[in-house]
C-alpha cells in the first residue's frame, strides 16, 4: 500500500509539472509558480502544521492538498497495522487509559482520522487529481496557443467573400479544394519557357493533388522599441509583397538576411506576433489557418528526430500519424517507399538514424514531411551547414519532390551555381521587405541575369561567376565587403521592377482564376475534424515509438534500472523513517526493562 501511495503522489506531481509547463508561456513563469505550488502543498500537508492548527478560513486548502491526502493515508495505513493497532504497547495499556488503541491514540495527536477507509479515499483522491491535471493539460494543449499570430488582418477579395458566404457547407474546418480527377486548367508560366502550363487531366492514381499558392499585397508589421522615453514604433518587415508558386516548381525566396524566411513564415502561418495584412490564397481561395496546416508542411532548419528509430520507421510513423483513416495501410506504406526513393534513402532505409550524416538528416527531415502527402512544402535553408556536394544532393532530392507535382517554396542563402540552377522561380527582396524581382529564373538563371543586366549601371555577370552571388551583390543584400562602394547603390530596384515587363506579367496573373481569383472549378472542402487520425490512434503510435526508443537506447535502460532501485530504496527509507518517527513522538513507546515487546490486543 505504501508503494502505491508513493507512486500516485509521484504521478500527481508529474501531471502538475506537465500542466504548468503547458499553461505557462515561458520557463520564467512556470518555475516560480511550481515552487509556490510545492510550498503550499508542503505547508498544508498536515505534518508541519497539523489540521487543528490551520485557521478555519484556510482549512479548505488542507482538504484540496494531495500531499495531505498522501500523508493521511500513509500514517493511517502504518498506525492501523496489526503490529501497532494494539491496546498494550511498551507496558502501557492505551485501551484502559484512553479507550483507544495505541495507533488510534497516536493518530489523534496530529488530528488525523483513524478510520481505515481513509486509505482508500486517499488513493481515489490522488487518482482523480492525476486525471484532473492530465485533462487540464489536454485542454490547454488542444485549445490554447501562446505562439498564435496577433492582429492578423488578411483582406479578402469581395467576390471571394460573397462566394464563401453563399456556401452552406463552409465552417471553421473549411479547406480549399485541390483539383479533382477531371479536366482542369491551371494557368501559369512554365518553369523554363514562356508558355502557359496546361494540365488536361489529373491521374486518379496520383496521391498528391496540385495546389497553387498565391499572396497579394502582403504586409507584416512589428513593434520596434523606441528611444529612451519614447513609445514603440511600428516597423514594416514586408511591404506589399505579391507573388505565387505553381505545382511542380521550386520557388526561391531570397534577399537580405532574414527577409525570405520572414515571408515564408507569414505565408505558412508561423509568425507569432505582429500585424499581418494582405491575402494568402490556395487555388484562388482564401487560405484559413486549418487549410494551411492540413495541405502544407514546413521543414525546419534544425533536424530533430528520434535517433533510436530507423529511417523507414520515422517515415512510417509520420505517414500513419498524419494521413487520414480513409487512406489504406498499403497506400501509406507505398508513400513511405516513394519518399525513400525520391530522396535516395532506400538503400539505407533500415539503418538507425543515430550516426547519420548531416545531408542524410536533411533528406530525412524532408521525407518525414513528405510522408504526410502535402500539396505544398516549405523549406527553411535546406542546405545550411552543408558542403557544396551535400547541398547538391539535397536539392536534387527537392527537385524530384517538385517534379512529383508538389509546390515547393524554399528560403536559401548564397547557393552555389549548381544549386541555384535547380530553381524555377525567384522572389528577391531588398532590405526593408520590398520586391526587387519576381519571375522565372530561366535556363541557368538566364532570365534573371538578362533582367538585371538590362538596368543601366549594373555590371555584367562575369563568365563562370555564381549568378546568385552576383545578383545579391547587385542589389546590395549584404554579401559585399563592408565599406566597399557599389556602383548600383543609387539605383532604386523596387521602382525599376514596378515599371518592368516582369511586373506587367505579374499583374496579368492577378486576374487568372485558380491563382489569385476564385474559380468555379475549385470548390471548398469541409472537414469534420481537425486532425487526420483519432486520438487513440495517435496514442497507439506514440506508445509504440516510445517503447522501441526505450528498448534500443542502452542508457535509458540503465537509467530505468537506477530509477527502479531508487524507488525501492525510497520506499524502504520511508518505512524506516515512519517507524522512527512514530517511536520518537510517543513517550510511552519506549520499552521498559524486561519488556518482551508489544502486547496483545484486548
TORTOR-448358 format. One line per 5 residues: number of its first residue (from 0); their letters; for each residue y, x, z of C-alpha. Coordinates in pm, whole numbers, plus 32768, in hexadecimal, padded with zeros to 4 digits. Layout:
! TORTOR-448358
NUM> A> Y/X/Z  ...;
! end
This chain:
! TORTOR-448358
0> XXXXX> 8000/8000/8000  80EE/811B/8053  80B7/81BF/7F00  80FC/8074/7E4F  8244/8047/7F08;
5> XXXXX> 82B1/81AA/7EB5  825E/8171/7D48  8321/802A/7D3D  845A/80BA/7DDD  8446/81DB/7CE6;
10> XXXXX> 8439/80E3/7BC5  855E/8023/7C5A  8637/815A/7C63  85CC/81BA/7B03  862C/8061/7A83;
15> XXXXX> 8776/8074/7B42  87CE/81C4/7AA6  8765/8144/7950  8846/8013/797A  8971/80DF/79EE;
20> XXXXX> 8943/81D0/78CB  893F/80AD/77D5  8A61/7FF1/7877  8B48/811E/789E  8C19/81A0/777E;
25> XXXXX> 8BEC/830C/77E5  8B51/83F2/78E9  8C95/840E/79AF  8C77/829F/7A0E  8AFD/8285/7A30;
30> XXXXX> 8AD7/83A2/7B2A  8BD1/832B/7C34  8B59/81C3/7C18  89F3/823A/7C4C  8A59/8303/7D7E;
35> XXXXX> 8B0B/81D5/7E14  89D5/80FE/7DDA  88F7/81FF/7E87  89F0/8213/7FA7  89E6/809B/7FE1;
40> XXXXX> 886C/808F/7FBB  883B/8197/80C8  8949/8110/81B0  88C6/7FAA/81AF  8754/8002/81AF;
45> XXXXX> 8732/7FA4/831F  86D0/8101/838E  8818/81BA/83C7  88BD/8074/8432  87C9/7F6B/84AA;
50> XXXXX> 87EC/7E03/843B  8878/7D84/8586  8990/7E87/8572  8A05/7E20/8416  8B32/7D33/841C;
55> XXXXX> 8ADE/7BCC/83C4  8BC1/7BCF/8294  8B04/7CFA/8205  89A0/7C9B/8261  8968/7C0F/8104;
60> XXXXX> 896B/7D75/8085  8843/7DB9/8166  8778/7CA0/80CA  87D2/7D10/7F69  8781/7E7F/7FA9;
65> XXXXX> 8637/7EE9/7F07  8627/8017/7FEE  863C/7F2C/811B  8519/7E62/8095  8456/7FA2/805E;
70> XXXXX> 849A/8026/81BE  8442/7ED4/8252  82FD/7EBC/8190  829B/8024/81E0  82D4/800C/8358;
75> XXXXX> 822E/7EB6/836F  80FC/7F36/82B4  80EA/8065/839A  8130/7FC7/84EC  8058/7E95/84A8;
80> XXXXX> 7F35/7F75/8450  7E0A/7F3C/853C  7E3A/8099/85C9  7F94/8045/864F  7F8A/7ECB/866A;
85> XXXXX> 7EE7/7EDC/87C3  7F43/7E6C/8921  7EF6/7FAD/89DC  7F7D/80EF/8949  7FBD/822A/8A0C;
90> XXXXX> 7F4A/818B/8B56  8055/807F/8B31  8000/7F0E/8B0B  8100/7E7C/8A1C  8063/7D23/8A18;
95> XXXXX> 807C/7CFE/8B91  81DC/7D89/8BA1  827F/7CF7/8A66  8180/7BFA/89E6  8176/7CCA/88A6;
100> XXXXX> 8099/7DD6/8816  8119/7F38/8805  815F/7F11/868E  8221/7DCD/86B7  82ED/7E5F/87D3;
105> XXXXX> 8342/7F99/870B  83B3/7ECA/85E0  848F/7DF9/86C1  854F/7F2E/8730  85DF/7F45/85CF;
110> XXXXX> 85FC/7DCD/859E  84E4/7DD0/849B  8412/7C93/847C  82A8/7CCE/84D6  81F9/7BD3/83F3;
115> XXXXX> 8107/7C7B/8303  817D/7B95/81ED  82B9/7C69/81D2  81EC/7D74/8121  8197/7C80/800B;
120> XXXXX> 82FD/7C04/7FFF  8377/7D69/7FD9  828D/7DAC/7EB6  82F9/7C6B/7E08  846B/7CB9/7E41;
125> XXXXX> 844C/7E1A/7DB6  8397/7D9B/7C82  84A8/7C96/7C4A  85BD/7D99/7C73  8511/7E80/7B7B;
130> XXXXX> 84ED/7D67/7A7E  8655/7CFC/7ABD  86E9/7E52/7A79  8609/7E77/7947  867C/7D25/78C2;
135> XXXXX> 87E9/7D7B/78FE  87B8/7EC4/7847  871F/7E08/7723  8849/7D1D/7708  8943/7E3A/7720;
140> XXXXX> 8895/7F03/7612  8862/7DD0/7538  89B2/7D23/7548  8AB6/7E24/75B1  8B2C/7F5E/7504;
145> XXXXX> 8C29/8057/7584  8C49/80FE/7430  8CA4/7FCD/7364  8DD8/7FE5/7283  8F22/7F65/7308;
150> XXXXX> 9015/7E82/7251  8F4B/7E74/7110  9018/7DB3/7010  8F59/7DB2/6ECA  9015/7CDF/6DD0;
155> XXXXX> 8F49/7BED/6D02  8F8F/7B84/6BA0  8FF7/7A13/6B97  8EED/79BC/6A95  8DE1/7A63/6B65;
160> XXXXX> 8E56/79AE/6C9F  8E4E/7860/6BEB  8CF2/78A0/6B60  8C79/7907/6CB7  8D0F/77D1/6D5B;
165> XXXXX> 8C57/76F0/6C66  8B0A/7796/6CAC  8A4B/76BA/6DA7  894E/77CC/6DE9  8A4C/78C7/6E65;
170> XXXXX> 8A36/792D/6FD2  8A62/7A5D/70AC  892D/7AF9/7015  8999/7AEB/6EA8  8940/7C10/6DCB;
175> XXXXX> 89AB/7C46/6C68  8899/7C0E/6B70  880B/7D1D/6A9A  87BF/7CC0/6932  867F/7BF8/6914;
180> XXXXX> 8575/7C2A/680E  8634/7B85/66F5  8717/7BE7/65D8  884F/7C7E/6674  896B/7D5D/6607;
185> XXXXX> 8A03/7E69/66E0  8B3B/7EF1/663B  8B9D/8053/6687  8BDA/81A8/65FB  8A9F/826D/65BD;
190> XXXXX> 8A67/83A8/6685  8A93/8495/6562  8B27/83D3/643A  8C4C/82E9/6410  8B6E/81BA/63CE;
195> XXXXX> 8B22/8074/647C  89EA/8073/6550  8912/7F44/6505  87DA/7EDD/65BD  872B/7DD5/64EE;
200> XXXXX> 861B/7D8A/65E7  85B9/7E01/673F  844B/7E4C/676C  83A9/7D67/686E  82D6/7E87/68EA;
205> XXXXX> 8409/7F50/6944  8430/7F4B/6ABC  859F/7FB0/6AC8  8698/7EC6/6A25  87DF/7F62/69AC;
210> XXXXX> 891F/7F1D/6A6E  8A7D/7F85/6A0A  8B6E/7FFF/6B15  8CE2/7FCA/6AE1  8E11/7FF9/6BBE;
215> XXXXX> 8F6E/7F85/6B6A  90BC/7FEB/6C04  9011/807F/6D35  90F0/80EF/6E54  908A/818A/6F9C;
220> XXXXX> 918B/81B7/70B1  9164/825B/7205  924F/8295/7329  92D3/83F7/7346  9368/846B/7492;
225> XXXXX> 94DF/8496/7484  95B2/85A2/7521  960B/85B7/7691  9690/8467/7702  965A/83CB/75AC;
230> XXXXX> 9568/82B1/7555  9439/82E1/7478  9476/82D7/7304  93A4/823C/71F0  9300/833D/710C;
235> XXXXX> 9268/82D6/6FBF  912D/839E/6F72  90DE/82D5/6E39  91EC/8245/6D5A  918A/8139/6C61;
240> XXXXX> 9041/81D2/6BE9  8F93/811A/6ACD  8E48/8176/6A30  8CDF/8114/69F6  8B7F/819C/69E0;
245> XXXXX> 8A74/8123/68EF  88FA/810D/6915  8843/823D/6894  896B/8324/68CB  89E3/8420/69CF;
250> XXXXX> 8B51/8404/6A2D  8BEE/852F/6ADA  8CFC/84F3/6BDE  8DC6/8633/6BFB  8F1B/86B1/6C60;
255> XXXXX> 8FC3/8756/6D86  8EEF/878C/6EBB  8E79/8640/6F4A  8F13/8560/6E41  8DD0/850C/6D8D;
260> XXXXX> 8D11/84CE/6ECF  8E23/83E9/6F4F  8E0F/8318/6E14  8C94/8307/6E1D  8C91/82A6/6F8D;
265> XXXXX> 8D87/818E/6F48  8CB5/8109/6E27  8B76/8120/6EF8  8C19/806D/701E  8BF0/8192/710B;
270> XXXXX> 8D58/81C5/7177  8D81/8177/72E8  8EFA/8153/7300  9035/8125/723D  909B/8018/7148;
275> XXXXX> 8FE2/7FE1/7000  9089/7F1F/6EE7  9013/7ED4/6D89  8ED8/7E55/6CE1  8D73/7EDA/6CEB;
280> XXXXX> 8C92/7E2E/6BEF  8B20/7E2E/6B9F  8ACE/7DA2/6A47  8C2A/7D0A/6A42  8C03/7C4B/6B89;
285> XXXXX> 8CB0/7C95/6CD0  8BD3/7D78/6DA3  8B90/7CFC/6F03  8B24/7DE0/701D  89C0/7D5F/7002;
290> XXXXX> 89B1/7D8C/6E8A  8A1C/7EF7/6EA8  891C/7F3A/6FB9  87FC/7E93/6F04  8820/7F19/6DA2;
295> XXXXX> 88B2/8073/6DE8  8838/81A5/6EA3  88FC/82CD/6F2B  8875/8431/6F3D  8922/84F3/7050;
300> XXXXX> 897E/8660/702F  88A5/86B6/715C  872C/8695/7136  868F/85F5/726B  851C/85A7/725B;
305> XXXXX> 83EE/858A/733E  8365/86E7/730C  8208/868D/7382  81D9/859E/725C  8171/85FD/70FE;
310> XXXXX> 8255/85C4/6FD6  817C/84A4/6F5E  817D/8404/70B6  82F8/8416/70C8  831B/8365/6F7A;
315> XXXXX> 820D/8267/6FD4  82BC/8219/711C  8402/81D9/7063  835D/8107/6F54  82A3/8021/7044;
320> XXXXX> 83CA/8003/7131  84D9/7FBD/702F  842C/7EFD/6F19  83FA/7D88/6F41  82BB/7CD9/6FA9;
325> XXXXX> 82AC/7C3C/6E4E  8258/7D96/6DC1  80E5/7DE2/6DD1  8062/7F14/6E85  7FDC/7FA1/6D40;
330> XXXXX> 8137/7F8E/6CA4  81CA/8040/6DD2  80CC/8158/6DB1  811F/8169/6C3E  828D/8191/6C9E;
335> XXXXX> 8234/82B7/6D7C  8173/835E/6C62  8294/8320/6B72  8390/83C0/6C5F  82B1/84EE/6C95;
340> XXXXX> 828B/851A/6B1F  83FD/84EF/6AD0  8460/85F4/6BD2  8344/86E6/6B82  82B0/86C4/6CDE;
345> XXXXX> 8159/8642/6C7A  80B2/8797/6C9A  8124/87C2/6E04  811C/8652/6E66  8015/8680/6F75;
350> XXXXX> 80BA/87A8/701E  8172/877F/7165  82EC/8776/7159  8304/8880/7265  8351/89CE/71BE;
355> XXXXX> 83C4/893D/7071  84D9/89F2/6FB7  8637/8963/6FA1  8616/88EC/6E3A  84D2/8834/6E8B;
360> XXXXX> 857F/8790/6FB3  869A/8722/6ECE  85A7/868F/6DD5  84EC/85E4/6EEF  8631/8547/6F6B;
365> XXXXX> 866D/84BA/6E10  8504/8445/6DFB  8513/8390/6F49  863C/82C6/6ECC  859E/828F/6D77;
370> XXXXX> 8463/8204/6E18  852F/80D2/6E79  855D/808E/6D02  86DA/8080/6D06  87A0/8030/6BD0;
375> XXXXX> 88BF/8113/6C3D  889F/826A/6CDC  89B9/8325/6D8D  8992/849D/6DB8  8A6D/8569/6EA2;
380> XXXXX> 8A78/86D7/6E37  8907/86F0/6DD0  892C/8861/6D73  89E3/88CE/6EAF  8958/8A12/6F3E;
385> XXXXX> 886D/8A54/6E18  8864/8B73/6D23  889B/8B36/6BB0  8729/8B15/6B5F  86DF/8A22/6C7A;
390> XXXXX> 8815/8957/6C24  879D/8939/6ABD  8647/88C4/6B35  86E8/87BA/6C0F  87CD/8739/6AFD;
395> XXXXX> 86B0/8734/6A01  8605/8644/6AF0  8742/8575/6B0D  8755/856C/6991  85F6/84D7/6988;
400> XXXXX> 865D/83D9/6A90  8782/8367/69BA  86AA/835B/6882  85C6/8264/6938  86DD/8160/6926;
405> XXXXX> 8794/819D/6A6B  890A/81C4/6A96  8959/8311/6B3E  8AA6/8372/6BDB  8ABA/84D3/6C5D;
410> XXXXX> 8BBB/85A9/6D0F  8BA2/8719/6CBB  8C7B/8849/6CFA  8C95/8969/6C02  8B4B/8936/6B49;
415> XXXXX> 8AC0/8A38/6A5C  8ADB/8A00/68E5  896E/899A/68C5  8993/889A/69DB  8AE1/8817/695F;
420> XXXXX> 8A57/87D6/6803  8955/86E5/6895  8A63/85E9/68F3  8AC3/84CF/680A  8C15/8462/6891;
425> XXXXX> 8D20/84F6/696F  8E21/8463/6A5B  8F12/8578/6ABC  9008/854C/6BDA  9131/8625/6C32;
430> XXXXX> 91AA/866C/6D90  923B/8528/6E12  912A/8449/6D84  91A9/83FF/6C25  90E3/83FA/6AE1;
435> XXXXX> 910B/8529/6A02  8FF1/84DD/6910  8EE8/83D4/68E0  8DFD/83C2/67BC  8CD7/8464/6713;
440> XXXXX> 8C90/85D4/6733  8BF8/85EE/65DC  8B01/86F2/6561  8B2B/8823/6643  8C67/8783/66D4;
445> XXXXX> 8D12/8794/6580  8DC8/8646/65A7  8E5F/86AD/66F2  8EC0/8806/6672  8F63/8774/653A;
450> XXXXX> 902A/8682/6610  90C0/878C/66F1  90F9/8885/65D6  91C2/877D/651E  92C2/8786/6638;
455> XXXXX> 93DC/8881/65F8  93E5/89B7/66D8  9277/8995/673A  91BE/8AE0/66FA  9092/8AD0/6616;
460> XXXXX> 8F33/8AED/66A0  8EAA/8C4D/6671  8D5B/8C73/65C9  8C42/8C77/66C9  8D24/8C03/67E5;
465> XXXXX> 8CB1/8AE6/68C5  8D65/89A8/6850  8D51/8910/69AE  8E00/8A3A/6A4B  8EFF/8A44/692F;
470> XXXXX> 8F47/88D1/6957  8F86/88EF/6ACF  9064/8A1E/6A9A  912E/8960/6998  917E/883D/6A80;
475> XXXXX> 91AD/8923/6BAE  908F/8897/6C7E  9084/89C0/6D67  8F9A/8AB4/6CBB  90A6/8BAB/6C4D;
480> XXXXX> 9119/8CC5/6D2D  921E/8C65/6E2C  9380/8CB8/6DC3  9322/8CE5/6C55  9414/8C38/6B69;
485> XXXXX> 9365/8B40/6A82  93F8/8AF6/692A  93A0/8986/6953  944A/894A/6AA2  9569/888D/6A01;
490> XXXXX> 9486/87A4/693C  945A/8644/69C6  92EE/860C/6965  92EF/84AD/69F6  940E/844A/6913;
495> XXXXX> 9363/84F0/67E9  9220/8430/6828  92D9/82E4/6845  9357/8319/66E0  9214/83A2/664D;
500> XXXXX> 910E/8305/656E  9014/8320/668C  90ED/8235/675A  9101/8144/6635  8F84/813B/661E;
505> XXXXX> 8F6E/8104/6796  9065/7FE3/6783  8F98/7F4B/666A  8E67/7F55/674A  8F1E/7E7F/684A;
510> XXXXX> 8EEA/7D50/6769  8D75/7D7F/672F  8C8B/7C7E/67CD  8B83/7D15/68AA  8C57/7E43/6902;
515> XXXXX> 8DAA/7DDE/698D  8D90/7C6A/6943  8C86/7B6A/69A7  8B94/7B04/6899  8AD2/79C2/686D;
520> XXXXX> 899A/7A90/6831  899C/7B24/6990  8977/7A2E/6AB1  8988/7A83/6C24  883F/7A8F/6CE0;
525> XXXXX> 8829/7A0B/6E45  8755/7AA8/6F57  86CF/79F4/7085  86B4/7B31/7152  876A/7C78/7178;
530> XXXXX> 8641/7D62/716D  8527/7D8E/707A  8408/7D7C/7176  83C6/7CC9/72BE  8405/7D60/7414;
535> XXXXX> 8292/7D7B/7460  825A/7E3B/731E  8371/7F2A/737E  82D7/7F55/74D8  817F/7F9B/7447;
540> XXXXX> 8202/809F/7353  82D7/814B/745A  81BA/815B/7557  80D0/81E4/744E  81C3/82F9/73F5;
545> XXXXX> 8207/8342/7564  8097/8374/75B7  8062/844F/7486  8192/8523/74E0  8120/8541/7649;
550> XXXXX> 7FBF/85A4/75E6  8030/86AD/74EC  8133/874D/75D0  8088/8836/76CA  81C1/8862/779C;
555> XXXXX> 81D7/86EB/77D0  806C/86D7/7840  809D/87F4/7936  81DE/8754/79B1  8127/8608/79D5;
560> XXXXX> 801C/86A7/7AB1  8130/873E/7B85  81D4/85EA/7BA6  8089/854C/7C0D  8056/8659/7D12;
565> XXXXX> 81B9/862A/7D8C  8180/84B5/7DBB  8044/84F6/7E84  80F6/85F8/7F5C  821A/8509/7F8E;
570> XXXXX> 812E/83F3/7FF7  807C/84D6/80F0  81C7/8555/8176  8248/83F0/8199  8113/838A/825E;
575> XXXXX> 8133/84B9/8343  82A9/8484/8370  8278/8314/83C4  8177/836D/84CF  825A/8479/8564;
580> XXXXX> 8383/838F/8569  82CD/8270/860D  824C/8354/8722  839B/83FB/8756  8454/82AF/8776;
585> XXXXX> 835F/820E/886F  8384/829E/89D0  823C/81F5/8A30  817A/828C/8911  8143/83DE/89BB;
590> XXXXX> 7FE1/8405/8A3A  7FA9/8436/8BAE  7EBB/853C/8C30  7D58/84C4/8C19  7DB1/83B9/8B1F;
595> XXXXX> 7CA9/8392/8A12  7D85/82F1/890B  7DE4/8197/88A3  7D52/8078/895F  7CB4/7F45/88D2;
600> XX> 7D74/7E16/8872  7D5D/7D08/8979;
! end
